[in-house]
Amino acid sequence: MAVVEITVIPLGTESTSLSKYVAGCLQVLQQAGDIKYQLTPMGTVIEGELTKVLELVRQMHEQPFMAGAQRVNTIIRIDDRRDKQATMEGKVRSVEAKLVTPGGTV
C-alpha cells in the first residue's frame, strides 16, 4: 500500500481563492469510495494501492482545468513501502512513539 501526498495548484484563475478547486479535487476521492485520504492545510494525503492512487492523482490534476484554470502545477510525493504495510496513521504513530517531552509524554 502506498501513502501519497498531492498538492494541486491551479494557476491562471480569476481569483486568489483556491478552495473551490480543492473541493473539486476532493470530490474525485469521495467518488472513489474505497480510498482513504486526509485533507491537510497544504495538500491531501491518500492511502491505497499505487496504481489506483496514481489514476486518482491524474483525475485530480484535471479538475482545475475543468473548472476554468489555464495552468495546473501538481506536486506528488510517494511513499511506497514493500517490506511491510504502511498507513498514514502508522507513520504518525511511529514518530509520536519516538517523541518524548521533558515530562516523559508525547
C-alpha positions in Angstrom: 0.0 0.0 0.0 1.3 3.5 -0.9 0.9 6.7 1.0 0.8 9.6 -1.5 0.8 13.3 -0.8 -0.6 15.5 -3.5 -0.8 19.3 -3.9 -2.7 20.6 -6.9 -2.0 24.3 -7.6 -4.3 26.0 -10.2 -2.7 29.0 -12.0 -4.4 31.5 -14.2 -7.6 31.7 -12.2 -9.9 34.6 -11.8 -9.3 34.8 -8.0 -6.6 34.2 -5.5 -9.0 31.9 -3.6 -8.4 28.2 -4.4 -10.9 26.4 -2.2 -13.4 25.6 -5.0 -10.6 23.9 -6.9 -9.6 21.9 -3.8 -13.2 20.9 -3.3 -13.3 19.6 -6.9 -10.2 17.6 -6.3 -11.6 16.1 -3.1 -14.8 15.1 -5.0 -12.7 12.8 -7.1 -11.6 11.0 -3.9 -15.1 10.9 -2.4 -16.4 9.3 -5.6 -13.6 6.7 -5.5 -15.2 5.3 -2.3 -12.6 2.8 -1.2 -9.7 5.2 -0.9 -8.6 6.6 2.5 -7.5 10.3 2.4 -6.8 13.2 4.7 -7.1 16.8 3.7 -4.3 19.0 5.2 -3.9 22.8 5.0 -1.3 22.5 2.2 -2.4 19.3 0.4 -4.0 15.9 0.6 -2.6 12.6 1.7 -4.0 9.5 0.0 -3.6 5.8 1.1 -4.2 2.9 -1.2 -2.9 0.6 -3.9 -0.4 2.6 -6.0 -2.0 2.0 -9.4 -5.4 3.2 -8.3 -4.0 6.2 -6.4 -2.0 7.3 -9.5 -5.2 7.2 -11.6 -6.9 9.3 -9.0 -4.0 11.8 -9.0 -4.4 12.1 -12.7 -8.1 12.9 -12.3 -7.4 15.4 -9.5 -4.9 17.1 -11.7 -7.6 17.5 -14.4 -10.2 19.0 -12.1 -8.9 22.6 -12.1 -8.8 22.6 -15.9 -12.4 21.5 -15.9 -13.2 24.4 -13.6 -11.5 27.0 -15.8 -7.9 27.1 -14.7 -5.5 27.8 -17.5 -2.5 26.1 -15.9 -2.0 23.5 -13.2 1.1 22.6 -11.2 0.8 19.3 -9.3 3.3 18.1 -6.7 3.3 14.4 -5.8 5.3 12.6 -3.1 5.0 8.8 -3.0 6.0 6.5 -0.1 5.6 3.0 -1.5 6.8 0.5 1.1 7.1 -3.1 0.0 8.6 -4.7 3.1 5.5 -4.1 5.3 2.1 -2.4 5.3 2.4 1.3 5.5 -0.5 3.5 6.6 -1.0 7.2 7.3 -1.8 6.5 11.0 1.2 4.1 11.3 3.6 6.7 10.0 2.3 9.3 12.5 2.3 6.8 15.4 5.9 5.8 14.7 7.1 9.4 15.0 4.9 10.0 18.1 6.3 6.9 19.8 9.8 8.4 19.5 8.8 11.9 20.5 9.2 12.3 24.3 8.7 15.6 26.0 10.7 16.5 29.2 7.8 15.3 31.3 8.0 11.9 29.6 4.9 12.1 27.4 4.1 13.0 23.8 
